[in-house]
Each structure stands twice: as C-alpha cells, then as structure tokens.
C-alpha cells in the first residue's frame, strides 16, 4: 500500500508541474512564458502569471477579467474573479467597478456599503442611509423613499407623515372635523381639542356640543369655508326681520297715499272748513294706528 501511495503522489506532482510549467517536449518550461524557446510572456491578466506553455491561454484570470487570454473585462453588471458576482445597487444604475464591485458615484437611495448591496436599517432611508424614518409612521418606513408603508399616526399626513393635519381637521388620516373652536382657529391636530375655548353656542373639550355641529361637518365636507355658525341668523329670525321690514314699508306707502288723496279732495272741493293742519295730523294719526295695529282688513278698507 505504501508503494502505491508513492506512485500516486509522483503522478500528481508530475501532472501539477505540467500544468504550471508547460510540457517540456511541446512548449516552454519556464514559468510565466510560453511557446518554443519561451519566446512569449503569459498575458498580464493571467493569475500568478501562469498560462499554457504552448498557446499562452491563461489557466485562471485575475479578478475582473474573462476570456481565454483574460483580455475582456467583466460586463453585464458583474465583477470579481470569474465575473460571477453581481453588482450592487449603484446610483442611477451605473455599472460597478469590474474588479472590486465598488460603485463609482455612490449607492442608490436605500443602500449602503462599498458595493451598495446592503439595505438601510429599518429606521433609516435615503442615499447612504443618512435620514431617519419619521416617528409619526405606523411601523417601518421604506428604506428607499422613507414613505410610511402602514400609514401615519393620528394627527399627521403626507407620504412621510411629517405634515400636521390642518384645514379644520384632525385625527387618523386627518379624517375628523374640528368643532367650533374660538375664533375658528385650528383644533389640536391629534385629539381635536380647542386650545382657547369655543365659539358662542358650542361647548365641550372639542366644542362639538351644538345642534348645528352636523351642519358644520356637512359644510366642511363639501369644501365650504369653516365659519362660526352661531353668527348666522336662524330661519325664525330672518322671517321676523322680513315681516318687520315689510310692515314698515307698507306704513310709509299708505301714509304717502293718504296724504296725496286728502290733498286731492281739498283741491276739488275748495278750501276746507277748519284748520287744514289739523286734518293732515288726523290722517297721519290714522295711518300710524293702521301700521301698528293688528291686521284687520275691514278696518283698513273703511279707513281708505
């Protein structure tokens, strides 16, 4: 058995010498050269300067090169020994260095490291991961864009949840509508409380206790301005105002008509007996009584 092992070792050594130094009978016997009389140096990209002693093909290429004589740089976003490693996430999808895989202009957003093949930590994002995710995210943010993938905490909005609710809204997704805060100011963007109290007609921490608050919500949902509803007249007040204005106008018109009618009669019948000033005063008194007394259509007809 020992004799057999010695023979196998001898054959292995001879084979290794043939591969590394060339076949003496058919080529160069000097390491690093090939051809008859060792006339040619091995290609420069052969690893350890070793090539076939007859035709100069490289036994193995150095990192970053391929081909029989190792003259071709790695391509198709590969690098390294044998061009078998894929480039990382270089900025603007640029090719990496074909030898060591480094990115010439840095990493794409969301990645870090020399070869840009390591993603940002779960709390970071951006180019080379310099930015922390917003504390207003629910859960993690995207390591590339920083967008909050599960949405925002109550009171915040926007892709990165860094903008407070406004425009009379608060709460999760800014979906709740503020109450009647004093001076129509913005309520707390998180819980909807009014910092300086309520407008007239509203009560409660959120100033939502009012019979008109549902009208508030509907108006705001339709895009109407957020105003103090307590400052508006209710239908009863408007009706009373209109009736009073109509009554006053009627009084003025009737007074003018009566005066003109009385003067016309005076002109037709000649001078009146008695004092004209007294007659006109009586007409005005009747007109005032008419305008201020309960509505009686027969009385007014008789008066005219």
Protein Blocks (a to p, Z undefined) as FASTA:
>chain_A
ZZmmmmmmmmmmmmmmmmmnopfklmcfbehiacehilaccdfklghhiacfklopafbd
cehiacjkopacceehigcehilaccdddehhiacdfklopafkbpaehiacjkopaccd
fkbgcehhlaccdfkbghjadfklopafkbpaehiacjkopacceehiacehhlaccddd
ehhiacdfklopafkbpaehiacjkopacfklmmmmmmmmnopacddfklpccfklmmmm
mmmmmmmmmmmmmmmmmmmmmmmmmmmnopaedjfklmmmmmmmmmmmmmmmccdfklmm
mmZZ
